[in-house]
Amino acid sequence: MSITDTATVDRTVVSPTLAADAAPGAPAAPLSKKKFGFAFWLAVSWLGFLVLCATSVNKLPIRKKDDTDYLLAAAMGDGSVHWARTFGRAHYLGVDNNGNDLLTYALNGARISLTVGVATIVLGVVGGGILGMLGGFFRGRLESVFTFLTNALLSIPPLLFLLLLVSVMAAQSGRVSLPRFIATLGALTVPTYYRLVRASTLQQATREYVLAARSLGAKRVRILVREILPNVIKPIMAQALIGVGAVIVVEGTLSYLGAGMGGDTISWGRMMQDASGLSKMQQSPHAMFVPAGFIFLTVLSLNFVGDKIRERLEVKQSNI
Amino acid sequence: MRYAVRRLASVVPLIFVVTLITFSMLKLLPGDPVTTILGNGASDPVKVAQLTKELGLDRPFHMQYLSWGANFLRGDMGSQYNGGTGETVRDVVGRNYPVTVELTIMALVLALALSIPLGMTSAYRSGTRTDRAISMGNYATLSSPAFVVGPLLVFIFGLQLKWLPVGQYVPVSDGLWLHLKSMILPAITLATTQLASFTRLLRTDMDSMLKEDFVTMAKSKGMSDRYILWRHALRPSSLTLITVAGVNLGALLGGSVVVERIFNLQGLGAGLLQGIGNREYLQVLGIVTIITVTILLTATVIDLLYGVIDPRVRVSR
């Protein structure tokens, strides 16, 4: 769609002038020294903590995944134990209706969410980055074809498209393997990064340093890899962190709709789905609060960290 | 005018590609409709061949696609294979479309109604504690997907406070007030997914507007801040807002699938999920096409309206 195209181009054109306008009012020097602040490091620590726990979930002193607490579940079922009383030394975040330890489940869900999120975005950034740089640098028919395909893919709401794709893949066995799931999601993030990278390659290709390299007789591949790539990649990296958060949300949504990886894969979206029936909500609402909290904190941290890094990069750019 | 025609024409190949992709993907779904319809009778090869021919499934792929396309243009989207109710896909789409449209519009209006004052306050009080609080609120809504917000709202307002009914959709025929009561939580849920992006956009846009010369001019003429904000600064910024609202329509319609599932609404999303579950290819295809056409046409119309509203765009064309 041309609308988004013009929107991105406009923004890239407008932002430098805005920064220049702002410069006389606010001195540039203190801006560049701006610290990330407490909240930033808090978000980083949550992400670090989550990664650490998710990778070592089987070694932590918490209940094992298959060690179901039937007694407690039954007691909660007949009303003799209130849900809030299932918290304790045995279960740090309580158990759900089926006697599953919620902390163990949430951390296993974190494994899936983080793996899917990071791997998908890596695929999308690499794929979209290569295509975007080629399209933005060489222009011509190549660019027209890529752009048309991108527009076609982006005009189907991604969620609907994924819903269809995953259902097709899961139709035979009722489940989708992790690599195939990631490949599908990754393929659908390619257009987004294609657009971003193409727009910034277009912009960078007109800069003086490219002209200088060209007049020094540098080959086109060299210009693309050694000159343009380093300038294009930085803003994309900050964007990628936010992208990881978005993919975690998409994975959760698909699982919630029953179109996730299926099988016995534990994921945050699946936990939400399992806990959000009306009667279950009344009996054990904490089974819903736990995955909700994990999703919220993780996506919030990713958004926050990504934004702060991007802000800092923008300040640096405007100082040049 | 010529631009308008060209712009509309550029939508056609996109629709073609989208339907072709969807069509081929549905063909890849295992379990064909013939077996589904016949059930136990599927062991009889004569019956299978007969029905396959009847449904036109024996023809080559491109012929199937073309005949579907031709029928679609005539307004015939085919019928359900094993619905039993004998409903055509057009009936299903016709029944479910208004629900989704209503939900989407309510969410959009709600999101705009909240984000315009929030974004303006944030830009006006840029750098203050209020601004920071709004920005934190943006992060919070940005990080709360619909499938988290929805169930939590149901829990708080439906089960704990018992203010609103949950788990059922009340049609308008049962009374307007009851209907609106059943739609308010879904609309809020869908609106939260868009709130942050609108507010942020408006804040950035207004922030740069307030630095423009015409604002300084208005101020020096002694106009009140309130008047300047609403009359001078909001008007140009509202254009950006309209564009983004149009672009985000896809996300809204996609999000309505989830929201319809959470709140049990019978909209297009619900029809789509049922279609996938029951292997009703034509229903899925019809709904995906309708949604895509809606998105593309809205985007085009907004793009064209842009020229009507904003004289600057007209000149540059």
HADDOCK unambig.tbl for C-alpha pairs under 7 A between the chains (distance, minus, plus):
assign (segid A and resid 3 and name CA) (segid B and resid 303 and name CA) 6.58 0.50 0.50
assign (segid A and resid 152 and name CA) (segid B and resid 14 and name CA) 5.34 0.50 0.50
assign (segid A and resid 152 and name CA) (segid B and resid 17 and name CA) 6.52 0.50 0.50
assign (segid A and resid 152 and name CA) (segid B and resid 18 and name CA) 6.22 0.50 0.50
assign (segid A and resid 155 and name CA) (segid B and resid 292 and name CA) 6.53 0.50 0.50
assign (segid A and resid 155 and name CA) (segid B and resid 296 and name CA) 6.98 0.50 0.50
assign (segid A and resid 156 and name CA) (segid B and resid 292 and name CA) 5.78 0.50 0.50
assign (segid A and resid 157 and name CA) (segid B and resid 250 and name CA) 5.16 0.50 0.50
assign (segid A and resid 157 and name CA) (segid B and resid 251 and name CA) 6.26 0.50 0.50
assign (segid A and resid 157 and name CA) (segid B and resid 254 and name CA) 5.61 0.50 0.50
assign (segid A and resid 159 and name CA) (segid B and resid 254 and name CA) 5.65 0.50 0.50
assign (segid A and resid 160 and name CA) (segid B and resid 254 and name CA) 6.19 0.50 0.50
assign (segid A and resid 168 and name CA) (segid B and resid 28 and name CA) 6.69 0.50 0.50
assign (segid A and resid 168 and name CA) (segid B and resid 29 and name CA) 5.02 0.50 0.50
assign (segid A and resid 171 and name CA) (segid B and resid 29 and name CA) 6.65 0.50 0.50
assign (segid A and resid 171 and name CA) (segid B and resid 30 and name CA) 6.55 0.50 0.50
assign (segid A and resid 172 and name CA) (segid B and resid 30 and name CA) 6.69 0.50 0.50
assign (segid A and resid 249 and name CA) (segid B and resid 145 and name CA) 6.37 0.50 0.50
assign (segid A and resid 253 and name CA) (segid B and resid 147 and name CA) 6.46 0.50 0.50
assign (segid A and resid 276 and name CA) (segid B and resid 151 and name CA) 6.10 0.50 0.50
assign (segid A and resid 281 and name CA) (segid B and resid 155 and name CA) 6.87 0.50 0.50
assign (segid A and resid 292 and name CA) (segid B and resid 148 and name CA) 5.70 0.50 0.50
assign (segid A and resid 296 and name CA) (segid B and resid 143 and name CA) 5.54 0.50 0.50
assign (segid A and resid 296 and name CA) (segid B and resid 144 and name CA) 5.75 0.50 0.50
assign (segid A and resid 299 and name CA) (segid B and resid 143 and name CA) 5.27 0.50 0.50
assign (segid A and resid 300 and name CA) (segid B and resid 139 and name CA) 6.41 0.50 0.50
assign (segid A and resid 300 and name CA) (segid B and resid 140 and name CA) 6.72 0.50 0.50
assign (segid A and resid 300 and name CA) (segid B and resid 143 and name CA) 4.99 0.50 0.50
